[in-house]
Amino acid sequence: MKISNLSKFDSLCIFFLLFSISSIAFVVLIYNALILLIVFPILACALKKTQIPKDFKKGFEIFPLLVFLTLLSIRSDLFIVVSSLLVTSMSAKFAISSDSRDYFEIFVVGLMLSLLSSIGTISFGFGFISILFLVSSFLFLTQTHFKNSLPLGKSLPEWNDIITFIGVSILFSFLLFFILPRFTLGVIHGNPIGARATSNFSEEVSIDSNPITLDYTIVMRVEKEKQNAPLYISGLRYATFLNGKWYKIEPKEKAYPDLFGIFLKRAVNKATIYLDPNNTNVVFQVDYPAGIFGNFNFLYMDDNKNLFFDAPFFRTVKYDSFFENSPPKEILSKDDLKRYLDIRGINPQIIELAKSITQNAHNQTEKINLIINYLRTNNEYSLNPTAKSIDDFILNHSSGYCEHFATAFVILGRASNIPVRLVSGFVTTEWNDALKYYIVRAKDAHTWAEVYLNNSWIRVDPTPPSQIEANKLSLFIDSIRMFWYKNFVTYSVDSQLQLFSSVQSTFTNFGKTTINLIEILRQKTYYVLIFGPLLLLITFLFLRTRRVEQIDTITRKIINLLGNDRTKTETILEFAKRKGKDKEFGKLLNLYYEYRFGKKYDLKDKINKEIKEMKVKKDH
């Protein structure tokens, strides 16, 4: 089948609709309701087919402006306004235009829609839509812009030519994507449309009786060299507890990276974090954190050493988190120690309880173990807590989740003269062994404590341990998504340098391997004597088979032109004479016989061109 078999109008509208749908699909990834914009290209096709005077059609040029002003007047989001303006503009242009330059402008508008989407989406579907966009762009431009410049001048390409073009284009696009010099801008935070908060993670920790629902949404992925579960990922550290709530009241100050973008210091251990879009500007780090490296404009830091981005990101953010296997040394001032021993507003009964729990302890470590044992023995872990307050949890042994256990530990610890602070973040055990990374879900949000012991902040998790088995199918599907994030969404200058280094290493190793193989063959000559002729024979048979396949393909094309009712005993020439077309096809038949029986294989392109010309004559 050829595209030219479609009527001129039908084919133009079909290709415009395909192109429009693929363009609109980009912005639908950001905002699903924009699927309604498909109505405008459909109306444009209907209008183009009607017999409305051209001067009247030109009145539709003002339609995009009306849509733009209407959306602005109802205070629609800017992304919706711009997307709607672009789609209505391309639809109006198609309805009133017939010039190839106008159609090319429609293509440019579709390209702008794809660029608009790429700023704010990380969806795996973007790759599939890009392929659809490439196909529809080729069909639309061929029909409207390049048709008159084709070699034959009268016919559009065949489907096999289109498939070849698309395949080469995709390959060329991949090469350009990975080879062209990269640049990154730390100030680009993505598009906030449809953004969600990091579920189950809050910058303020309240102690109440609200139940928790397990949310399996992935919030980040953490790439590490090896698995050592559970993996603790800290977000915020708290010092102030008042009226049943942890507050983050410490002032934040700008903390600029050095010239190389390194904040704090690099450690021996490194984990790469792929943070999904969220509504928090908290910088998550693998414990025990020592430093981070990423493409940031600047960061904020408070007195608890919490780090913050300058604004929330609404695209996948990649950065390196450096960490130590053991807590680093840190000398606290008297004022800092006072903050971490603060028990203002704590129920006197709880203070007395803490003293009774730890009265037989000889040191801080024994106190810590006694408090943990007390909580785990007397309180039950539950996602539907019965504890109405922290007092109820500690004194009445009500059930609760990690916030209750960690807060109770901090209060009892401080009442026992142990400097303690609260930490909120994520804890995960879900490991993807295929690509060597942890999957962190919203359900993994967790709260624990850190005690100041021997001049170091040591992690203590008083919550009873629990683990949910990972689904193998889910891990496999996420491997595909992680591949997309790692190699496309977060592809940067660093990624490009690593790629070039790997290619160089591969070629270096390939050269060494080849030299070693030649040396082995030289030492064992009988391998060459046995396998050499066999390899040559296989190569000869393969090339001969390929040549026969090419000949048979050309033969089938000529038979189809002649009528496709050739008998098994007829030669091509006899078949042409019987059909009364031996003179009409004389030039083609002479070329064919020279090609096949004269073995003049350089005539292949000339024969194919002649076949195409004969097809054009046949169609007309």
Secondary structure, DSSP 8 states (H G I E B T S, - for coil): -BGGGS-HHHHHHHHHHHHHHHHHHHHHTT-GGGGGGGHHHHHHHHHHHS---HHHHGGGGGHHHHHHHHHHHTT--HHHHHHHHHHHHHHHHHHH--SHHHHHHHHHHHHHHHHHHHHH---THHHHHHHHHHHHHHHHHIIIIIGGGSSSSS---BHHHHHHHHHHHHHHHHHHHHHS-----TT--B--TT----TT--SSEE-----------EEEEEE-SS--SSEEEEEEEE-EEETTEEE--S--EEE---TTSEEE---SEEEEEEE---S--B--EESSEEEEEE--S-EEE-TT--EEESS--BS-EEEEEEE-SS--B----HHHHHHTT--TT--HHHHHHHHHHHTT-SSHHHHHHHHHHHHHHH--B-SS---SSHHHHHHS---B-HHHHHHHHHHHHHHTT--EEEEEEEEE--EETTTTEEEEEGGGEEEEEEEEETTEEEEE--S--------HHHHHHHHHHHHHIIIIIT--HHHHHHHHHHHHHHHHHHHHHHHHHHHHHHH-HHHHHHHHHHHHHHHHHHHHHHHHHHHHHHHHHHHHHHTS---TT--HHHHHHHTT-TTTTHHHHHHHHHHHTS--GGGHHHHHHHHHHHHHHHH-
